[in-house]
Amino acid sequence: MSLSDPDYAVGGELITNTAAHTGRFKRVDFYEATEISAMSSNLTGNAIAGETVPAGTTIYGVITSITLASGACIAYRI
């Protein structure tokens, strides 16, 4: 895929800090091991807060807020 692909035309947000990032995201790609301190989404089941995801992990859903404790990711907007 390229940046001109319509699926990515709305852009994304590079997240490398511990501030809360809000918006409407459809996908989050983690490019290094990352600990999530908080995430609001339409996902059900156990909470992901406090979990560490390995590099190369992708989460899909409607994510409206994400805060990292460490690591980095790119959140793609809806």
mmCIF file of the N, C-alpha and C atoms, coordinates in Angstrom:
data_MODEL
# 
_entry.id   MODEL 
# 
loop_
_atom_site.group_PDB 
_atom_site.id 
_atom_site.type_symbol 
_atom_site.label_atom_id 
_atom_site.label_alt_id 
_atom_site.label_comp_id 
_atom_site.label_asym_id 
_atom_site.label_entity_id 
_atom_site.label_seq_id 
_atom_site.pdbx_PDB_ins_code 
_atom_site.Cartn_x 
_atom_site.Cartn_y 
_atom_site.Cartn_z 
_atom_site.occupancy 
_atom_site.B_iso_or_equiv 
_atom_site.pdbx_formal_charge 
_atom_site.auth_seq_id 
_atom_site.auth_comp_id 
_atom_site.auth_asym_id 
_atom_site.auth_atom_id 
_atom_site.pdbx_PDB_model_num 
ATOM 1   N N  . MET A 1 1  ? 0.835   -1.182 0.000  1.00 0.00 ? 1  MET A N  1 
ATOM 2   C CA . MET A 1 1  ? 0.000   0.000  0.000  1.00 0.00 ? 1  MET A CA 1 
ATOM 3   C C  . MET A 1 1  ? 0.877   1.241  0.000  1.00 0.00 ? 1  MET A C  1 
ATOM 4   N N  . SER A 1 2  ? 0.351   2.293  -0.549 1.00 0.00 ? 2  SER A N  1 
ATOM 5   C CA . SER A 1 2  ? 1.079   3.552  -0.578 1.00 0.00 ? 2  SER A CA 1 
ATOM 6   C C  . SER A 1 2  ? 0.275   4.620  0.150  1.00 0.00 ? 2  SER A C  1 
ATOM 7   N N  . LEU A 1 3  ? 0.898   5.740  0.382  1.00 0.00 ? 3  LEU A N  1 
ATOM 8   C CA . LEU A 1 3  ? 0.199   6.832  1.065  1.00 0.00 ? 3  LEU A CA 1 
ATOM 9   C C  . LEU A 1 3  ? -0.938  7.385  0.226  1.00 0.00 ? 3  LEU A C  1 
ATOM 10  N N  . SER A 1 4  ? -0.941  7.125  -1.076 1.00 0.00 ? 4  SER A N  1 
ATOM 11  C CA . SER A 1 4  ? -2.029  7.602  -1.922 1.00 0.00 ? 4  SER A CA 1 
ATOM 12  C C  . SER A 1 4  ? -3.216  6.647  -1.912 1.00 0.00 ? 4  SER A C  1 
ATOM 13  N N  . ASP A 1 5  ? -3.092  5.492  -1.260 1.00 0.00 ? 5  ASP A N  1 
ATOM 14  C CA . ASP A 1 5  ? -4.182  4.542  -1.138 1.00 0.00 ? 5  ASP A CA 1 
ATOM 15  C C  . ASP A 1 5  ? -5.322  5.221  -0.380 1.00 0.00 ? 5  ASP A C  1 
ATOM 16  N N  . PRO A 1 6  ? -6.568  5.171  -0.884 1.00 0.00 ? 6  PRO A N  1 
ATOM 17  C CA . PRO A 1 6  ? -7.691  5.855  -0.222 1.00 0.00 ? 6  PRO A CA 1 
ATOM 18  C C  . PRO A 1 6  ? -7.894  5.442  1.232  1.00 0.00 ? 6  PRO A C  1 
ATOM 19  N N  . ASP A 1 7  ? -7.519  4.215  1.578  1.00 0.00 ? 7  ASP A N  1 
ATOM 20  C CA . ASP A 1 7  ? -7.690  3.743  2.937  1.00 0.00 ? 7  ASP A CA 1 
ATOM 21  C C  . ASP A 1 7  ? -6.859  4.549  3.932  1.00 0.00 ? 7  ASP A C  1 
ATOM 22  N N  . TYR A 1 8  ? -5.764  5.138  3.484  1.00 0.00 ? 8  TYR A N  1 
ATOM 23  C CA . TYR A 1 8  ? -4.880  5.894  4.364  1.00 0.00 ? 8  TYR A CA 1 
ATOM 24  C C  . TYR A 1 8  ? -4.957  7.396  4.120  1.00 0.00 ? 8  TYR A C  1 
ATOM 25  N N  . ALA A 1 9  ? -5.891  7.825  3.277  1.00 0.00 ? 9  ALA A N  1 
ATOM 26  C CA . ALA A 1 9  ? -5.983  9.240  2.907  1.00 0.00 ? 9  ALA A CA 1 
ATOM 27  C C  . ALA A 1 9  ? -6.302  10.140 4.098  1.00 0.00 ? 9  ALA A C  1 
ATOM 28  N N  . VAL A 1 10 ? -6.985  9.638  5.110  1.00 0.00 ? 10 VAL A N  1 
ATOM 29  C CA . VAL A 1 10 ? -7.337  10.464 6.266  1.00 0.00 ? 10 VAL A CA 1 
ATOM 30  C C  . VAL A 1 10 ? -6.192  10.585 7.248  1.00 0.00 ? 10 VAL A C  1 
ATOM 31  N N  . GLY A 1 11 ? -5.151  9.808  7.077  1.00 0.00 ? 11 GLY A N  1 
ATOM 32  C CA . GLY A 1 11 ? -3.942  9.963  7.871  1.00 0.00 ? 11 GLY A CA 1 
ATOM 33  C C  . GLY A 1 11 ? -3.917  9.154  9.146  1.00 0.00 ? 11 GLY A C  1 
ATOM 34  N N  . GLY A 1 12 ? -2.874  9.393  9.886  1.00 0.00 ? 12 GLY A N  1 
ATOM 35  C CA . GLY A 1 12 ? -2.667  8.693  11.141 1.00 0.00 ? 12 GLY A CA 1 
ATOM 36  C C  . GLY A 1 12 ? -1.947  9.594  12.119 1.00 0.00 ? 12 GLY A C  1 
ATOM 37  N N  . GLU A 1 13 ? -1.758  9.092  13.304 1.00 0.00 ? 13 GLU A N  1 
ATOM 38  C CA . GLU A 1 13 ? -1.084  9.862  14.347 1.00 0.00 ? 13 GLU A CA 1 
ATOM 39  C C  . GLU A 1 13 ? 0.033   9.020  14.939 1.00 0.00 ? 13 GLU A C  1 
ATOM 40  N N  . LEU A 1 14 ? 1.238   9.535  14.874 1.00 0.00 ? 14 LEU A N  1 
ATOM 41  C CA . LEU A 1 14 ? 2.391   8.884  15.485 1.00 0.00 ? 14 LEU A CA 1 
ATOM 42  C C  . LEU A 1 14 ? 2.359   9.195  16.977 1.00 0.00 ? 14 LEU A C  1 
ATOM 43  N N  . ILE A 1 15 ? 2.385   8.155  17.791 1.00 0.00 ? 15 ILE A N  1 
ATOM 44  C CA . ILE A 1 15 ? 2.301   8.324  19.241 1.00 0.00 ? 15 ILE A CA 1 
ATOM 45  C C  . ILE A 1 15 ? 3.570   7.759  19.862 1.00 0.00 ? 15 ILE A C  1 
ATOM 46  N N  . THR A 1 16 ? 4.359   8.648  20.476 1.00 0.00 ? 16 THR A N  1 
ATOM 47  C CA . THR A 1 16 ? 5.626   8.232  21.091 1.00 0.00 ? 16 THR A CA 1 
ATOM 48  C C  . THR A 1 16 ? 5.766   8.760  22.518 1.00 0.00 ? 16 THR A C  1 
ATOM 49  N N  . ASN A 1 17 ? 4.672   9.293  23.077 1.00 0.00 ? 17 ASN A N  1 
ATOM 50  C CA . ASN A 1 17 ? 4.738   9.855  24.426 1.00 0.00 ? 17 ASN A CA 1 
ATOM 51  C C  . ASN A 1 17 ? 3.669   9.228  25.315 1.00 0.00 ? 17 ASN A C  1 
ATOM 52  N N  . THR A 1 18 ? 3.530   9.752  26.520 1.00 0.00 ? 18 THR A N  1 
ATOM 53  C CA . THR A 1 18 ? 2.570   9.189  27.477 1.00 0.00 ? 18 THR A CA 1 
ATOM 54  C C  . THR A 1 18 ? 1.329   10.060 27.649 1.00 0.00 ? 18 THR A C  1 
ATOM 55  N N  . ALA A 1 19 ? 1.103   10.990 26.742 1.00 0.00 ? 19 ALA A N  1 
ATOM 56  C CA . ALA A 1 19 ? -0.107  11.824 26.771 1.00 0.00 ? 19 ALA A CA 1 
ATOM 57  C C  . ALA A 1 19 ? -1.283  11.026 26.207 1.00 0.00 ? 19 ALA A C  1 
ATOM 58  N N  . ALA A 1 20 ? -2.496  11.405 26.607 1.00 0.00 ? 20 ALA A N  1 
ATOM 59  C CA . ALA A 1 20 ? -3.699  10.788 26.039 1.00 0.00 ? 20 ALA A CA 1 
ATOM 60  C C  . ALA A 1 20 ? -3.898  11.317 24.619 1.00 0.00 ? 20 ALA A C  1 
ATOM 61  N N  . HIS A 1 21 ? -4.189  10.426 23.689 1.00 0.00 ? 21 HIS A N  1 
ATOM 62  C CA . HIS A 1 21 ? -4.449  10.801 22.297 1.00 0.00 ? 21 HIS A CA 1 
ATOM 63  C C  . HIS A 1 21 ? -5.871  10.375 21.965 1.00 0.00 ? 21 HIS A C  1 
ATOM 64  N N  . THR A 1 22 ? -6.692  11.343 21.541 1.00 0.00 ? 22 THR A N  1 
ATOM 65  C CA . THR A 1 22 ? -8.088  11.073 21.257 1.00 0.00 ? 22 THR A CA 1 
ATOM 66  C C  . THR A 1 22 ? -8.389  11.313 19.787 1.00 0.00 ? 22 THR A C  1 
ATOM 67  N N  . GLY A 1 23 ? -9.447  10.693 19.336 1.00 0.00 ? 23 GLY A N  1 
ATOM 68  C CA . GLY A 1 23 ? -9.895  10.799 17.949 1.00 0.00 ? 23 GLY A CA 1 
ATOM 69  C C  . GLY A 1 23 ? -10.718 9.567  17.638 1.00 0.00 ? 23 GLY A C  1 
ATOM 70  N N  . ARG A 1 24 ? -10.852 9.270  16.366 1.00 0.00 ? 24 ARG A N  1 
ATOM 71  C CA . ARG A 1 24 ? -11.510 8.030  15.936 1.00 0.00 ? 24 ARG A CA 1 
ATOM 72  C C  . ARG A 1 24 ? -10.511 7.284  15.073 1.00 0.00 ? 24 ARG A C  1 
ATOM 73  N N  . PHE A 1 25 ? -9.991  6.206  15.621 1.00 0.00 ? 25 PHE A N  1 
ATOM 74  C CA . PHE A 1 25 ? -8.967  5.417  14.954 1.00 0.00 ? 25 PHE A CA 1 
ATOM 75  C C  . PHE A 1 25 ? -9.532  4.041  14.619 1.00 0.00 ? 25 PHE A C  1 
ATOM 76  N N  . LYS A 1 26 ? -9.140  3.504  13.469 1.00 0.00 ? 26 LYS A N  1 
ATOM 77  C CA . LYS A 1 26 ? -9.622  2.184  13.046 1.00 0.00 ? 26 LYS A CA 1 
ATOM 78  C C  . LYS A 1 26 ? -8.580  1.093  13.247 1.00 0.00 ? 26 LYS A C  1 
ATOM 79  N N  . ARG A 1 27 ? -7.343  1.497  13.415 1.00 0.00 ? 27 ARG A N  1 
ATOM 80  C CA . ARG A 1 27 ? -6.253  0.533  13.492 1.00 0.00 ? 27 ARG A CA 1 
ATOM 81  C C  . ARG A 1 27 ? -5.080  1.173  14.219 1.00 0.00 ? 27 ARG A C  1 
ATOM 82  N N  . VAL A 1 28 ? -4.415  0.393  15.063 1.00 0.00 ? 28 VAL A N  1 
ATOM 83  C CA . VAL A 1 28 ? -3.212  0.874  15.740 1.00 0.00 ? 28 VAL A CA 1 
ATOM 84  C C  . VAL A 1 28 ? -2.108  -0.153 15.483 1.00 0.00 ? 28 VAL A C  1 
ATOM 85  N N  . ASP A 1 29 ? -1.011  0.313  14.884 1.00 0.00 ? 29 ASP A N  1 
ATOM 86  C CA . ASP A 1 29 ? 0.159   -0.525 14.621 1.00 0.00 ? 29 ASP A CA 1 
ATOM 87  C C  . ASP A 1 29 ? 1.242   -0.193 15.637 1.00 0.00 ? 29 ASP A C  1 
ATOM 88  N N  . PHE A 1 30 ? 1.721   -1.192 16.341 1.00 0.00 ? 30 PHE A N  1 
ATOM 89  C CA . PHE A 1 30 ? 2.772   -1.010 17.342 1.00 0.00 ? 30 PHE A CA 1 
ATOM 90  C C  . PHE A 1 30 ? 4.098   -1.417 16.705 1.00 0.00 ? 30 PHE A C  1 
ATOM 91  N N  . TYR A 1 31 ? 5.025   -0.483 16.586 1.00 0.00 ? 31 TYR A N  1 
ATOM 92  C CA . TYR A 1 31 ? 6.280   -0.796 15.914 1.00 0.00 ? 31 TYR A CA 1 
ATOM 93  C C  . TYR A 1 31 ? 7.436   -1.021 16.877 1.00 0.00 ? 31 TYR A C  1 
ATOM 94  N N  . GLU A 1 32 ? 7.154   -1.004 18.162 1.00 0.00 ? 32 GLU A N  1 
ATOM 95  C CA . GLU A 1 32 ? 8.103   -1.459 19.176 1.00 0.00 ? 32 GLU A CA 1 
ATOM 96  C C  . GLU A 1 32 ? 7.273   -1.981 20.337 1.00 0.00 ? 32 GLU A C  1 
ATOM 97  N N  . ALA A 1 33 ? 7.883   -2.759 21.213 1.00 0.00 ? 33 ALA A N  1 
ATOM 98  C CA . ALA A 1 33 ? 7.153   -3.265 22.377 1.00 0.00 ? 33 ALA A CA 1 
ATOM 99  C C  . ALA A 1 33 ? 6.565   -2.082 23.135 1.00 0.00 ? 33 ALA A C  1 
ATOM 100 N N  . THR A 1 34 ? 5.266   -2.152 23.433 1.00 0.00 ? 34 THR A N  1 
ATOM 101 C CA . THR A 1 34 ? 4.547   -0.998 23.969 1.00 0.00 ? 34 THR A CA 1 
ATOM 102 C C  . THR A 1 34 ? 3.630   -1.416 25.103 1.00 0.00 ? 34 THR A C  1 
ATOM 103 N N  . GLU A 1 35 ? 3.675   -0.668 26.198 1.00 0.00 ? 35 GLU A N  1 
ATOM 104 C CA . GLU A 1 35 ? 2.732   -0.881 27.288 1.00 0.00 ? 35 GLU A CA 1 
ATOM 105 C C  . GLU A 1 35 ? 1.612   0.138  27.158 1.00 0.00 ? 35 GLU A C  1 
ATOM 106 N N  . ILE A 1 36 ? 0.384   -0.336 27.149 1.00 0.00 ? 36 ILE A N  1 
ATOM 107 C CA . ILE A 1 36 ? -0.801  0.523  27.041 1.00 0.00 ? 36 ILE A CA 1 
ATOM 108 C C  . ILE A 1 36 ? -1.286  0.826  28.450 1.00 0.00 ? 36 ILE A C  1 
ATOM 109 N N  . SER A 1 37 ? -1.396  2.105  28.797 1.00 0.00 ? 37 SER A N  1 
ATOM 110 C CA . SER A 1 37 ? -1.908  2.420  30.129 1.00 0.00 ? 37 SER A CA 1 
ATOM 111 C C  . SER A 1 37 ? -3.415  2.627  30.121 1.00 0.00 ? 37 SER A C  1 
ATOM 112 N N  . ALA A 1 38 ? -3.998  3.036  28.976 1.00 0.00 ? 38 ALA A N  1 
ATOM 113 C CA . ALA A 1 38 ? -5.454  3.184  28.863 1.00 0.00 ? 38 ALA A CA 1 
ATOM 114 C C  . ALA A 1 38 ? -5.841  3.180  27.391 1.00 0.00 ? 38 ALA A C  1 
ATOM 115 N N  . MET A 1 39 ? -7.022  2.596  27.108 1.00 0.00 ? 39 MET A N  1 
ATOM 116 C CA . MET A 1 39 ? -7.541  2.619  25.750 1.00 0.00 ? 39 MET A CA 1 
ATOM 117 C C  . MET A 1 39 ? -9.053  2.493  25.800 1.00 0.00 ? 39 MET A C  1 
ATOM 118 N N  . SER A 1 40 ? -9.745  3.379  25.089 1.00 0.00 ? 40 SER A N  1 
ATOM 119 C CA . SER A 1 40 ? -11.199 3.308  24.966 1.00 0.00 ? 40 SER A CA 1 
ATOM 120 C C  . SER A 1 40 ? -11.521 2.864  23.544 1.00 0.00 ? 40 SER A C  1 
ATOM 121 N N  . SER A 1 41 ? -12.376 1.835  23.446 1.00 0.00 ? 41 SER A N  1 
ATOM 122 C CA . SER A 1 41 ? -12.699 1.296  22.123 1.00 0.00 ? 41 SER A CA 1 
ATOM 123 C C  . SER A 1 41 ? -14.011 0.527  22.176 1.00 0.00 ? 41 SER A C  1 
ATOM 124 N N  . ASN A 1 42 ? -14.389 -0.010 21.020 1.00 0.00 ? 42 ASN A N  1 
ATOM 125 C CA . ASN A 1 42 ? -15.579 -0.848 20.963 1.00 0.00 ? 42 ASN A CA 1 
ATOM 126 C C  . ASN A 1 42 ? -15.239 -2.329 21.163 1.00 0.00 ? 42 ASN A C  1 
ATOM 127 N N  . LEU A 1 43 ? -14.034 -2.624 21.579 1.00 0.00 ? 43 LEU A N  1 
ATOM 128 C CA . LEU A 1 43 ? -13.624 -4.000 21.836 1.00 0.00 ? 43 LEU A CA 1 
ATOM 129 C C  . LEU A 1 43 ? -14.243 -4.478 23.149 1.00 0.00 ? 43 LEU A C  1 
ATOM 130 N N  . THR A 1 44 ? -14.576 -5.739 23.223 1.00 0.00 ? 44 THR A N  1 
ATOM 131 C CA . THR A 1 44 ? -15.158 -6.298 24.440 1.00 0.00 ? 44 THR A CA 1 
ATOM 132 C C  . THR A 1 44 ? -14.205 -7.335 25.028 1.00 0.00 ? 44 THR A C  1 
ATOM 133 N N  . GLY A 1 45 ? -14.455 -7.703 26.247 1.00 0.00 ? 45 GLY A N  1 
ATOM 134 C CA . GLY A 1 45 ? -13.613 -8.693 26.918 1.00 0.00 ? 45 GLY A CA 1 
ATOM 135 C C  . GLY A 1 45 ? -12.781 -8.038 27.998 1.00 0.00 ? 45 GLY A C  1 
ATOM 136 N N  . ASN A 1 46 ? -11.644 -8.618 28.289 1.00 0.00 ? 46 ASN A N  1 
ATOM 137 C CA . ASN A 1 46 ? -10.761 -8.103 29.329 1.00 0.00 ? 46 ASN A CA 1 
ATOM 138 C C  . ASN A 1 46 ? -10.181 -6.752 28.942 1.00 0.00 ? 46 ASN A C  1 
ATOM 139 N N  . ALA A 1 47 ? -9.853  -5.954 29.938 1.00 0.00 ? 47 ALA A N  1 
ATOM 140 C CA . ALA A 1 47 ? -9.247  -4.644 29.705 1.00 0.00 ? 47 ALA A CA 1 
ATOM 141 C C  . ALA A 1 47 ? -7.822  -4.810 29.182 1.00 0.00 ? 47 ALA A C  1 
ATOM 142 N N  . ILE A 1 48 ? -7.424  -3.910 28.303 1.00 0.00 ? 48 ILE A N  1 
ATOM 143 C CA . ILE A 1 48 ? -6.073  -3.973 27.748 1.00 0.00 ? 48 ILE A CA 1 
ATOM 144 C C  . ILE A 1 48 ? -5.107  -3.083 28.529 1.00 0.00 ? 48 ILE A C  1 
ATOM 145 N N  . ALA A 1 49 ? -5.644  -2.232 29.402 1.00 0.00 ? 49 ALA A N  1 
ATOM 146 C CA . ALA A 1 49 ? -4.790  -1.357 30.215 1.00 0.00 ? 49 ALA A CA 1 
ATOM 147 C C  . ALA A 1 49 ? -3.812  -2.189 31.016 1.00 0.00 ? 49 ALA A C  1 
ATOM 148 N N  . GLY A 1 50 ? -2.548  -1.792 30.995 1.00 0.00 ? 50 GLY A N  1 
ATOM 149 C CA . GLY A 1 50 ? -1.509  -2.496 31.723 1.00 0.00 ? 50 GLY A CA 1 
ATOM 150 C C  . GLY A 1 50 ? -0.847  -3.604 30.926 1.00 0.00 ? 50 GLY A C  1 
ATOM 151 N N  . GLU A 1 51 ? -1.380  -3.913 29.759 1.00 0.00 ? 51 GLU A N  1 
ATOM 152 C CA . GLU A 1 51 ? -0.806  -4.968 28.920 1.00 0.00 ? 51 GLU A CA 1 
ATOM 153 C C  . GLU A 1 51 ? 0.343   -4.422 28.077 1.00 0.00 ? 51 GLU A C  1 
ATOM 154 N N  . THR A 1 52 ? 1.325   -5.266 27.817 1.00 0.00 ? 52 THR A N  1 
ATOM 155 C CA . THR A 1 52 ? 2.413   -4.922 26.902 1.00 0.00 ? 52 THR A CA 1 
ATOM 156 C C  . THR A 1 52 ? 2.222   -5.733 25.632 1.00 0.00 ? 52 THR A C  1 
ATOM 157 N N  . VAL A 1 53 ? 2.203   -5.040 24.504 1.00 0.00 ? 53 VAL A N  1 
ATOM 158 C CA . VAL A 1 53 ? 2.054   -5.712 23.213 1.00 0.00 ? 53 VAL A CA 1 
ATOM 159 C C  . VAL A 1 53 ? 3.409   -5.708 22.508 1.00 0.00 ? 53 VAL A C  1 
ATOM 160 N N  . PRO A 1 54 ? 3.754   -6.799 21.850 1.00 0.00 ? 54 PRO A N  1 
ATOM 161 C CA . PRO A 1 54 ? 5.048   -6.860 21.174 1.00 0.00 ? 54 PRO A CA 1 
ATOM 162 C C  . PRO A 1 54 ? 5.069   -6.047 19.888 1.00 0.00 ? 54 PRO A C  1 
ATOM 163 N N  . ALA A 1 55 ? 6.248   -5.681 19.436 1.00 0.00 ? 55 ALA A N  1 
ATOM 164 C CA . ALA A 1 55 ? 6.415   -4.999 18.155 1.00 0.00 ? 55 ALA A CA 1 
ATOM 165 C C  . ALA A 1 55 ? 5.782   -5.851 17.068 1.00 0.00 ? 55 ALA A C  1 
ATOM 166 N N  . GLY A 1 56 ? 5.126   -5.190 16.119 1.00 0.00 ? 56 GLY A N  1 
ATOM 167 C CA . GLY A 1 56 ? 4.489   -5.890 15.015 1.00 0.00 ? 56 GLY A CA 1 
ATOM 168 C C  . GLY A 1 56 ? 3.027   -6.207 15.256 1.00 0.00 ? 56 GLY A C  1 
ATOM 169 N N  . THR A 1 57 ? 2.513   -5.897 16.444 1.00 0.00 ? 57 THR A N  1 
ATOM 170 C CA . THR A 1 57 ? 1.108   -6.142 16.768 1.00 0.00 ? 57 THR A CA 1 
ATOM 171 C C  . THR A 1 57 ? 0.234   -5.065 16.139 1.00 0.00 ? 57 THR A C  1 
ATOM 172 N N  . THR A 1 58 ? -0.950  -5.455 15.658 1.00 0.00 ? 58 THR A N  1 
ATOM 173 C CA . THR A 1 58 ? -1.941  -4.511 15.142 1.00 0.00 ? 58 THR A CA 1 
ATOM 174 C C  . THR A 1 58 ? -3.252  -4.772 15.859 1.00 0.00 ? 58 THR A C  1 
ATOM 175 N N  . ILE A 1 59 ? -3.909  -3.701 16.299 1.00 0.00 ? 59 ILE A N  1 
ATOM 176 C CA . ILE A 1 59 ? -5.231  -3.790 16.911 1.00 0.00 ? 59 ILE A CA 1 
ATOM 177 C C  . ILE A 1 59 ? -6.200  -3.072 15.989 1.00 0.00 ? 59 ILE A C  1 
ATOM 178 N N  . TYR A 1 60 ? -7.315  -3.748 15.654 1.00 0.00 ? 60 TYR A N  1 
ATOM 179 C CA . TYR A 1 60 ? -8.370  -3.166 14.822 1.00 0.00 ? 60 TYR A CA 1 
ATOM 180 C C  . TYR A 1 60 ? -9.604  -2.932 15.670 1.00 0.00 ? 60 TYR A C  1 
ATOM 181 N N  . GLY A 1 61 ? -10.372 -1.905 15.343 1.00 0.00 ? 61 GLY A N  1 
ATOM 182 C CA . GLY A 1 61 ? -11.616 -1.603 16.029 1.00 0.00 ? 61 GLY A CA 1 
ATOM 183 C C  . GLY A 1 61 ? -11.921 -0.132 15.868 1.00 0.00 ? 61 GLY A C  1 
ATOM 184 N N  . VAL A 1 62 ? -12.855 0.361  16.653 1.00 0.00 ? 62 VAL A N  1 
ATOM 185 C CA . VAL A 1 62 ? -13.096 1.798  16.736 1.00 0.00 ? 62 VAL A CA 1 
ATOM 186 C C  . VAL A 1 62 ? -12.492 2.231  18.058 1.00 0.00 ? 62 VAL A C  1 
ATOM 187 N N  . ILE A 1 63 ? -11.338 2.856  17.973 1.00 0.00 ? 63 ILE A N  1 
ATOM 188 C CA . ILE A 1 63 ? -10.580 3.261  19.148 1.00 0.00 ? 63 ILE A CA 1 
ATOM 189 C C  . ILE A 1 63 ? -10.722 4.777  19.268 1.00 0.00 ? 63 ILE A C  1 
ATOM 190 N N  . THR A 1 64 ? -11.193 5.248  20.411 1.00 0.00 ? 64 THR A N  1 
ATOM 191 C CA . THR A 1 64 ? -11.432 6.677  20.562 1.00 0.00 ? 64 THR A CA 1 
ATOM 192 C C  . THR A 1 64 ? -10.417 7.370  21.467 1.00 0.00 ? 64 THR A C  1 
ATOM 193 N N  . SER A 1 65 ? -9.610  6.582  22.171 1.00 0.00 ? 65 SER A N  1 
ATOM 194 C CA . SER A 1 65 ? -8.587  7.161  23.036 1.00 0.00 ? 65 SER A CA 1 
ATOM 195 C C  . SER A 1 65 ? -7.530  6.103  23.316 1.00 0.00 ? 65 SER A C  1 
ATOM 196 N N  . ILE A 1 66 ? -6.264  6.548  23.315 1.00 0.00 ? 66 ILE A N  1 
ATOM 197 C CA . ILE A 1 66 ? -5.180  5.635  23.676 1.00 0.00 ? 66 ILE A CA 1 
ATOM 198 C C  . ILE A 1 66 ? -4.096  6.413  24.404 1.00 0.00 ? 66 ILE A C  1 
ATOM 199 N N  . THR A 1 67 ? -3.611  5.829  25.476 1.00 0.00 ? 67 THR A N  1 
ATOM 200 C CA . THR A 1 67 ? -2.521  6.400  26.271 1.00 0.00 ? 67 THR A CA 1 
ATOM 201 C C  . THR A 1 67 ? -1.484  5.303  26.483 1.00 0.00 ? 67 THR A C  1 
ATOM 202 N N  . LEU A 1 68 ? -0.242  5.611  26.195 1.00 0.00 ? 68 LEU A N  1 
ATOM 203 C CA . LEU A 1 68 ? 0.832   4.642  26.359 1.00 0.00 ? 68 LEU A CA 1 
ATOM 204 C C  . LEU A 1 68 ? 1.607   4.908  27.637 1.00 0.00 ? 68 LEU A C  1 
ATOM 205 N N  . ALA A 1 69 ? 2.086   3.846  28.265 1.00 0.00 ? 69 ALA A N  1 
ATOM 206 C CA . ALA A 1 69 ? 2.997   3.982  29.397 1.00 0.00 ? 69 ALA A CA 1 
ATOM 207 C C  . ALA A 1 69 ? 4.436   3.989  28.890 1.00 0.00 ? 69 ALA A C  1 
ATOM 208 N N  . SER A 1 70 ? 4.660   3.274  27.776 1.00 0.00 ? 70 SER A N  1 
ATOM 209 C CA . SER A 1 70 ? 5.969   3.244  27.123 1.00 0.00 ? 70 SER A CA 1 
ATOM 210 C C  . SER A 1 70 ? 5.775   2.702  25.715 1.00 0.00 ? 70 SER A C  1 
ATOM 211 N N  . GLY A 1 71 ? 6.787   2.890  24.885 1.00 0.00 ? 71 GLY A N  1 
ATOM 212 C CA . GLY A 1 71 ? 6.728   2.371  23.529 1.00 0.00 ? 71 GLY A CA 1 
ATOM 213 C C  . GLY A 1 71 ? 6.230   3.389  22.526 1.00 0.00 ? 71 GLY A C  1 
ATOM 214 N N  . ALA A 1 72 ? 5.787   2.887  21.360 1.00 0.00 ? 72 ALA A N  1 
ATOM 215 C CA . ALA A 1 72 ? 5.359   3.774  20.286 1.00 0.00 ? 72 ALA A CA 1 
ATOM 216 C C  . ALA A 1 72 ? 4.436   3.030  19.324 1.00 0.00 ? 72 ALA A C  1 
ATOM 217 N N  . CYS A 1 73 ? 3.546   3.803  18.676 1.00 0.00 ? 73 CYS A N  1 
ATOM 218 C CA . CYS A 1 73 ? 2.606   3.232  17.721 1.00 0.00 ? 73 CYS A CA 1 
ATOM 219 C C  . CYS A 1 73 ? 2.164   4.295  16.729 1.00 0.00 ? 73 CYS A C  1 
ATOM 220 N N  . ILE A 1 74 ? 1.459   3.827  15.710 1.00 0.00 ? 74 ILE A N  1 
ATOM 221 C CA . ILE A 1 74 ? 0.798   4.724  14.770 1.00 0.00 ? 74 ILE A CA 1 
ATOM 222 C C  . ILE A 1 74 ? -0.680  4.371  14.797 1.00 0.00 ? 74 ILE A C  1 
ATOM 223 N N  . ALA A 1 75 ? -1.531  5.360  15.075 1.00 0.00 ? 75 ALA A N  1 
ATOM 224 C CA . ALA A 1 75 ? -2.977  5.166  15.102 1.00 0.00 ? 75 ALA A CA 1 
ATOM 225 C C  . ALA A 1 75 ? -3.559  5.771  13.823 1.00 0.00 ? 75 ALA A C  1 
ATOM 226 N N  . TYR A 1 76 ? -4.232  4.952  13.021 1.00 0.00 ? 76 TYR A N  1 
ATOM 227 C CA . TYR A 1 76 ? -4.804  5.390  11.746 1.00 0.00 ? 76 TYR A CA 1 
ATOM 228 C C  . TYR A 1 76 ? -6.231  5.833  11.935 1.00 0.00 ? 76 TYR A C  1 
ATOM 229 N N  . ARG A 1 77 ? -6.552  7.019  11.454 1.00 0.00 ? 77 ARG A N  1 
ATOM 230 C CA . ARG A 1 77 ? -7.885  7.607  11.617 1.00 0.00 ? 77 ARG A CA 1 
ATOM 231 C C  . ARG A 1 77 ? -8.935  6.939  10.740 1.00 0.00 ? 77 ARG A C  1 
ATOM 232 N N  . ILE A 1 78 ? -10.153 7.000  11.217 1.00 0.00 ? 78 ILE A N  1 
ATOM 233 C CA . ILE A 1 78 ? -11.317 6.537  10.431 1.00 0.00 ? 78 ILE A CA 1 
ATOM 234 C C  . ILE A 1 78 ? -11.680 7.654  9.473  1.00 0.00 ? 78 ILE A C  1 
# 
